[in-house]
Amino acid sequence: MKTRHVVSLLFVLALLLSACGGAQEAKTVKVAVLAPLSGAVPTFGVSTRDGALMAIDEWNAKGGVLGMQIEAVVEDSQCTADPAVAAANKVIDTDGVHYIVGEVCSKASIPISEIAEAKGVVQISPTSTNANVTLNADGTTKKFVFRACFIDPFQGLVGASFATKQGFKTAFIMFDQGNDYVRGLAEAFEGAYTAAGGTIVGKESYTAQDTDFSAILAKVADANPDVVYLPDYYNIVNLVTAQAKEKGITAPFMGGDGWDSADLNKEAASGGFYTNHYSEKDTRPIVGTFVANYGAKYGGAVPDALAALAYDATNLLLAAIEKAGADDAAKVAAAMEALSYDAVSGTITFDAQHNPIKAAVVLQVAPDTINWVDTVAP
């Protein structure tokens, strides 16, 4: 009987130890990072991944969040709807993720946001500026979806305000009709620019697959605008501005944060301007610390706005989890709404549509560098 009693006690003890071990293994918080690591704009994805992982590593070094280590789940979402949807479903349904940092591009973030909202998963996009990322079809705000960047209407307003201040009285707009981000910026710029008294002397669309822009650029040359608004990603900007130089077009080009990439052809785009979320030349101490730490971690690399916004987005998310006091997506979403956070891209609070209220910068391209020109507050 004693032997049986001892065996029973040992069995119960083994179960308890096993349960404790299982609980120990489960003490992590999973955060998915969805970014385009392949496809048309891989530099966006690398910067986003690295900025997010740096924030996670810093939190883990300080003990994690709510006493739990943070586990990153990185997926290549390719800045395109179908791969992004597949990645979102995978991290939610297979990996058990409750929190997503991503995507980069609005055309990928919008379908992800619909999945996140339906499944009660908190999503914060670092860089998707299309207003519909955080809004339902009826105009109401998605409960679980946020962003760390300003939205297209504000960015378009900043671009139009700057163009007006520069004395650019006429503008020609080039845009990709099939890209939510590009179309949204073009519309916002046009509305704000014409409201300020500017004249649109031409407006032409193209597709993401186009590589020869000579027909449109011939119209630009004929219209002779003061500025050409091209709110696309750096890969398209490189093609268009190089071909414009070949045609002798001297009007400066202007765009949005999609220009921000180490692969931007600065020689071709020289003289152009773009709105952005931060400048590494900002003198605030938080920026200097971030730039130094990023360079130390990633072999001397200088963080672009994609890296800064991914770093900010991840910090905002983890701060909201800490504030919520629980690994509970609904509580974290509520905590995020009330958050005020001193981030690299500025002090951030959220409006009723889950958009951050913060300033924007205007940068100018030179042949060998990018220079800060102006800061515009909301």
C-alpha positions, 0 to 999 in steps of 0.5 A: 500500500505504501508503495502504491501511495508513493507511486501515486504521489510521484505521478501527481507530482510529475503531472504538476511539474509537466503542467508548470513546464507547459505554462512556462513555455506558454509565457510568451506574447506573439507579435507578427511582423508582416512586410514585403520581403520580396516583390516590387519593394523589398527594401520597404520590407527589410526596413520594416522588419528590422525596425520592428525586431529592434523594438522587440529585442529592446523590450525583451532585454528589459524583461518583455511585456507583462513579465512575458518574452515577446516572440516575433513571427515574421512573414513575407506579405509582398505588398500585395493583397493575396500574399498579405491575406495568406500571411495574415490567416497563417499567423492568426490561425496557425501561429495563434497571433493576437497582434500584427505589425504591418503591412507596409502598403495600403493595398495589402493592409486594407485586406489584412485589416478586414481579417484582423477586425473579423477575428479580433486581432489588433493590427497596427500598420507602420506606414499604410496611409490610405484612410480606409485601412482603419475605416469600415465601408460605412465610415465607422472606425475599425475597433482593432486596427490602428496606424503609426503614420499620418494619412493620405489627406494630411500628407496630400495637404502638406504636399500642396501647402509646401508646393504653394509656399514654393510658388508652384502655381501649376502642377501635373499629376501622374498616378497609378489608378490601381494603387490605393496609396498612390490614388489616395495621395493624388486625390488629396494633393489635387483637392488641397492644391486647387483649393489653395489656388493652384492649377492642375495642367495635366493628369495622367494615369499608368499601371504598376507594370508600365516601364515606358513613360515617354507618352505621359512625359511628352504631355508633361513637357507640353504642359510645362508645369511648375511641379510634377506630383508623382506620389508612387513608390521609389521603384516607379519614381526611379523610372519616371525621373530618369526618363524625365531627365533624358527628355530635358524636363526640368520641373521638380518632381514631388511625392510622398513617403513612398519615395523613402528608400535606400534604393531611390535614384537620387541622381535622377530625382535630384531637386525633387521633394517628398513628404515623410514621417521623420528625418534622421537629421532631426535633433531630438535626443530620441531620434539620435539614440534610435539612429545610433542604436539602429546603426550599431545593431545593423552594421552601420545602416541609417534607418529610413522612415520605414524602419522608424515607423515600424519601430514606433508601431511596435513600441506603441503596440507593446506599450498598449499591452503593458497599459492594458495589463493583460494579453487580451486584444480587446483590452489592448485596443482600448488601451491603444486608443487612450495612449500618448507616446513619445515616439521617434516620429513624434509624440503620438496620440490617436484620433477617433479614426485611430490615426496618429496626430503628429507632424510631417516633414518635407525632404529634398533630394540631392544627388548624394543625400536627402535634406530636411527642408520643413516640418508641418504640424497638423 
